[in-house]
Amino acid sequence: MKETAEIDNSPKYDERPWGSFTVLDEGEGFKVKRIEVFAGKRLSYQKHAQRAEHWFVVQGTAKVTLDGEDIIKNAGEAIDIAVGAAHRVENPGAQLLVFIEVQRGAYLGEDDIVRLQDDFGR
């Protein structure tokens, strides 16, 4: 059993209006998620104050907006999101988008999100 100084109330699996995520692994300074994005949906345009992210696309096509620039990533390709960078991922295809997200940082809670734009009014 893992001992920790603080309680992490972040969910291990969560369904969102755009798809879902599953936490695959986590430890001191890192968290690994499997993220699914429905066809035609996108996450909020956001940034994080305390974490960097690495995304590896395993299925489908990802349209990544990184600091205002649109970048297409296909299965087998990856992209790095620096701490403080404005970013979003969108599924422009008809197939489910699946990517692995590796978060690195001192704090990895779901509340380290500043939403700049959101299709779902969050």
Secondary structure, 3 states (H helix, E strand, C coil): CCCCCCCCCCCCEEEECCEEEEEEEEECCEEEEEEEECCCCECCEEECCCEEEEEEEEECEEEEEECCEEEEEECCCEEEECCCCCEEEECCCCCCEEEEEEEEECCCCCCCCEEEECCCCC
